[in-house]
């Protein structure tokens, strides 16, 4: 099975939690996760984000659940990096 090492997501979220709290909570899902968050647009109630998450082995389902738990929604997966997950693949 292929291993996801990076995703770039278009996310809509409420103003709370703020961008730092939102990115930090996602980074805390795994010690190897690195999160980059860019606020693209702000309106009265929401923020549109470009969210880039990288790591040795991302758990996309867990990432999606946490985004939803914080009140956000994934609008699209804009980029993805994967590597082969065969027996010969490095951990």
N, C-alpha and C positions, 0 to 999 in steps of 0.2 A: 504494500500500500504506500502511496506517495506521502511524503512528510512535508507539511506546510511550514515554511521558515519565515515568511513575510506576507502580510496582507495590508492593502491600503483600502480603507473603507470611507464611504460618504455616509455620515451619521447626522441625524437630527436629534438634539437633546434639549431639555429645558435649561433655564439659566442655573438652576441648582441641581446637582452639585456643580461648582464652578469648574473651569477647565483643568486646573491643577489637581483638584480632588478626583475628577473623572479619570484623568490620565494615570494618576497614582494608584487608584483602585485597580485599574487594568494591569498596570505593571506589577502589582503585588500578587497577581494570580500565579506567577512563577518567577523564581529568582533570576532566570535568564531572559525574561521579557524586556524589551526596550520599546518604549512608546513615544511617538512623536505626534503631537496634536496641533493642528492649525485651525483657528476659528476663521471660517470663510465669510460668514454672514450672521448678523444679529437682527432679530426683530423683537417685538414686545414680549413674547413669551418663550422663544426658542433661539438656539444657536445651530448653525450648520457647520459641521466640522469635516476636515480631512484627517483621518486617523490612520497612522502607520504603526503597525506592531510587528516586531521581528523577534526571533528567538530560534533556538535549535530545533524545537518541535512545538508548534502552536496548537492549542486545543481550540479550534474555531467555535465549536459548540459552547464551550465554557465562556469564551470571550463574548459571544452573542448574548448568552444568558445574562452576563453581568451588565452589558450595555442596556438591555431591557430592564433589568432590576433597578438601574439608576434612572429610568424614565426615558432612555433613548431608543432610537430605532435605526437599524441599518438600512439605508436607502439603496446602496449598491456596493458591490465588491469591484473596485476600480483597478486594482493590480493584485497579483498573487505570485509568489515565488514558491516553488516546490522542488523537492529532490526525490529521487527514487528511494523507496523504503525497503528494497530487497535485503536479503540476508547479508549481502556484501556492503551495504550502506553503513557509513559510520554513524554512531549514536549521536 
